[in-house]
Amino acid sequence: MPPAAPYPINASQPHVAAAAPPAYADDLIDPMPSAVTRLDVPFFHMMFFLIKAVIAGIPALVLLLAILWGVGEILTMTFPELIKMQVLIRMPN
C-alpha cells in the first residue's frame, strides 16, 4: 500500500511551486520603521539571565588566558632578550 499524501490532492488546484508570491512580499523589501519604547522583563528573570551569561563567559576567559600565555611563551623562546625587558614591580618593605 503506498504511503498517504501529506496533503489532499486536488487536480483543480495549481501546483504549490506555481503559486504566486504572497501579496505582502513588497512590505518585506521596505519595512515600516519601528521603535521599542518599553521592555518589560521581570527583575529576577533578568538577574538569572545575567548570572548565566557570566558563568558562560568563564570558559572563554580561561581559553583566552591559555592562548595569551602560549603566545607569551613562544615569544620568550623565540626572542630571549625579551626576558631582560620585563618590568619588575617591587613593593617596599
Sequence and secondary structure as in RCSB ss.txt:
>XXXX:A:sequence
MPPAAPYPINASQPHVAAAAPPAYADDLIDPMPSAVTRLDVPFFHMMFFLIKAVIAGIPALVLLLAILWGVGEIL
TMTFPELIKMQVLIRMPN
>XXXX:A:secstr
     SS   TTS  GGGS   TTHHHHHS            HHHHHHHHHHHHHHHHHHHHHHHHHHHHHHHHH
HHH GGGGGG        
